[in-house]
Every structure is written in C-alpha cells, then in structure tokens.
Amino acid sequence: MKSTLYTVYAPPKRGLPYLAVTLMPDGTATARPFDTEIDAATYIREVAAGGARDPSTH
C-alpha cells in the first residue's frame, strides 16, 4: 500500500520560497511556499500529524 510522502525543498536561489510538498498516493502533489525552512517543516509535521488542513484543499 502506498503512503503519503512529505518533504521540504530548499529554494534553488536566494529570494525564492521554501516549498512544503505533499505527494499523495494517487499521484497528486501539492506545494505550499514558506519564507523559512522552519515554517515549512512545522507545517509538514502538522499536516502529517493531522493537525493542519489537508493540503489537497489548498
């Protein structure tokens, strides 16, 4: 059985946001931008724990 994957991508160059990315078992992906790596990682932890909104609804 496939599971949802979560990760944070660093910006490729200065001035771009960090991306909190959720990869769903059905093949869809969502990305949400954040100013800091800490904010993105916190969001991912909350989504994975069920404490944040479902990223597919963004």
Secondary structure, DSSP 8 states (H G I E B T S, - for coil): ----EEEEE--SSTTS-EEEEEE-TTS-EEEEEESSHHHHHHHHHHHHHT-S--GGG-
